[in-house]
Amino acid sequence: MAPSENRVKAAQLWGKNKDELKSELERLKGNLVTLRTQKIAGGASSKLNQIHDVRKSIARVLTVINANQRHQLRLYYKNKKYLPLDLRPKQTRAMRRRLTKEESSKITEKQRKRQIHFPQRNYAVKV
């Protein structure tokens, strides 16, 4: 087993479909189990580095799987009325509770009439 066989590049993973990613994940997990058993049995110290590489590769595969899943969910909820909490923009609590642009631009009927009947006066100031 070559060291490069355990290391997976993220760029290679983005083009793969769900089934290929799942099989890649299973292969890497199998490698990890064999490396750990070899470590316990008293294998070479180089196995420790391979364990590290395999763990990081598993994390890369899972990251790609989760990103694809989130992308599909975003497409599904695109024109729906409500969006799941984890797909909404995080921002800050105050920003999330702030009035929207439409809400803040609205004025009451009384204020609208006051603006019509008593507009802002423009004065020409002599210098």
PANU-42387 format. One record per residue (C-alpha): x, y, z; residue in three letters. Coordinates in nm, 2 decimals. Each point is the difference from the previous one (the first is absolute). Layout:
<nodes>
NODE  X  Y  Z  ALA
...
</nodes>
This chain:
<nodes>
NODE  0.00  0.00  0.00  MET
NODE  0.17  0.32  -0.11  ALA
NODE  -0.03  0.32  0.21  PRO
NODE  -0.16  0.19  -0.29  SER
NODE  -0.28  -0.26  -0.02  GLU
NODE  -0.13  0.11  0.34  ASN
NODE  0.01  0.37  -0.07  ARG
NODE  -0.30  0.14  -0.19  VAL
NODE  0.00  0.34  -0.17  LYS
NODE  -0.32  0.20  0.04  ALA
NODE  0.01  0.12  -0.36  ALA
NODE  -0.04  -0.36  -0.11  GLN
NODE  -0.31  -0.05  0.22  LEU
NODE  -0.21  0.28  -0.13  TRP
NODE  -0.06  -0.16  -0.33  GLY
NODE  -0.12  -0.33  0.15  LYS
NODE  -0.36  -0.10  0.06  ASN
NODE  -0.16  -0.11  0.33  LYS
NODE  0.06  -0.37  -0.05  ASP
NODE  0.37  0.04  -0.09  GLU
NODE  0.05  0.22  0.31  LEU
NODE  -0.16  -0.26  0.22  LYS
NODE  0.22  -0.28  -0.14  SER
NODE  0.30  0.22  0.04  GLU
NODE  -0.10  0.06  0.37  LEU
NODE  -0.04  -0.37  0.06  GLU
NODE  0.34  -0.07  -0.16  ARG
NODE  0.17  0.26  0.22  LEU
NODE  -0.17  -0.12  0.32  LYS
NODE  0.11  -0.36  -0.09  GLY
NODE  0.36  0.13  -0.04  ASN
NODE  -0.02  0.17  0.33  LEU
NODE  -0.11  -0.31  0.18  VAL
NODE  0.29  -0.20  -0.15  THR
NODE  0.25  0.27  0.08  LEU
NODE  -0.12  0.01  0.36  ARG
NODE  0.02  -0.38  0.04  THR
NODE  0.35  0.01  -0.14  GLN
NODE  0.09  0.27  0.25  LYS
NODE  -0.12  -0.21  0.29  ILE
NODE  0.18  -0.31  -0.14  ALA
NODE  0.32  0.20  0.01  GLY
NODE  0.04  0.13  -0.35  GLY
NODE  0.24  0.26  -0.12  ALA
NODE  -0.01  0.36  0.12  SER
NODE  -0.08  0.11  -0.36  SER
NODE  -0.35  -0.14  0.05  LYS
NODE  -0.07  0.28  0.24  LEU
NODE  0.05  0.25  -0.28  ASN
NODE  -0.23  -0.20  -0.23  GLN
NODE  -0.27  -0.01  0.27  ILE
NODE  0.02  0.38  0.01  HIS
NODE  -0.03  0.02  -0.38  ASP
NODE  -0.29  -0.24  -0.01  VAL
NODE  -0.19  0.19  0.27  ARG
NODE  0.04  0.33  -0.18  LYS
NODE  -0.11  -0.17  -0.33  SER
NODE  -0.31  -0.13  0.17  ILE
NODE  -0.07  0.36  0.12  ALA
NODE  0.04  0.13  -0.35  ARG
NODE  -0.24  -0.26  -0.14  VAL
NODE  -0.26  0.08  0.27  LEU
NODE  0.04  0.37  -0.07  THR
NODE  -0.08  -0.04  -0.37  VAL
NODE  -0.30  -0.23  0.08  ILE
NODE  -0.14  0.26  0.25  ASN
NODE  0.06  0.29  -0.24  ALA
NODE  -0.18  -0.18  -0.28  ASN
NODE  -0.28  -0.09  0.23  GLN
NODE  -0.04  0.37  0.11  ARG
NODE  0.01  0.11  -0.36  HIS
NODE  -0.28  -0.24  -0.09  GLN
NODE  -0.20  0.13  0.30  LEU
NODE  0.05  0.36  -0.11  ARG
NODE  -0.13  -0.08  -0.35  LEU
NODE  -0.30  -0.18  0.15  TYR
NODE  -0.09  0.29  0.24  TYR
NODE  0.08  0.27  -0.26  LYS
NODE  -0.36  0.12  -0.06  ASN
NODE  -0.16  -0.13  0.31  LYS
NODE  -0.15  0.24  0.26  LYS
NODE  0.21  -0.12  0.29  TYR
NODE  0.37  -0.10  0.01  LEU
NODE  0.14  -0.24  0.26  PRO
NODE  0.20  0.18  0.27  LEU
NODE  0.33  -0.15  -0.09  ASP
NODE  -0.03  0.13  -0.36  LEU
NODE  -0.09  0.35  0.10  ARG
NODE  0.27  0.27  0.01  PRO
NODE  0.16  0.00  0.35  LYS
NODE  0.07  0.37  0.05  GLN
NODE  -0.05  0.13  0.36  THR
NODE  -0.31  -0.03  0.21  ARG
NODE  -0.06  0.38  -0.02  ALA
NODE  0.03  -0.01  -0.38  MET
NODE  -0.24  -0.29  -0.03  ARG
NODE  -0.26  0.18  0.20  ARG
NODE  0.04  0.34  -0.18  ARG
NODE  -0.28  0.13  -0.22  LEU
NODE  0.02  -0.09  -0.37  THR
NODE  0.05  0.27  -0.26  LYS
NODE  -0.37  -0.01  -0.09  GLU
NODE  -0.11  0.02  0.36  GLU
NODE  0.22  0.29  0.09  SER
NODE  -0.10  0.20  -0.30  SER
NODE  -0.38  -0.02  0.07  LYS
NODE  -0.17  0.29  0.17  ILE
NODE  -0.33  0.04  0.17  THR
NODE  -0.30  0.16  -0.16  GLU
NODE  0.01  0.29  0.24  LYS
NODE  0.37  0.06  -0.08  GLN
NODE  -0.07  -0.02  -0.37  ARG
NODE  -0.27  0.27  0.02  LYS
NODE  0.22  0.22  0.22  ARG
NODE  0.27  -0.02  -0.27  GLN
NODE  -0.24  0.09  -0.27  ILE
NODE  -0.17  0.30  0.18  HIS
NODE  0.31  0.13  0.17  PHE
NODE  0.30  -0.07  -0.22  PRO
NODE  0.36  0.08  0.09  GLN
NODE  0.06  0.37  -0.08  ARG
NODE  0.31  0.11  -0.19  ASN
NODE  0.15  0.33  0.10  TYR
NODE  0.25  0.19  -0.20  ALA
NODE  0.26  0.13  0.25  VAL
NODE  0.18  0.33  -0.09  LYS
NODE  0.37  -0.02  0.04  VAL
</nodes>
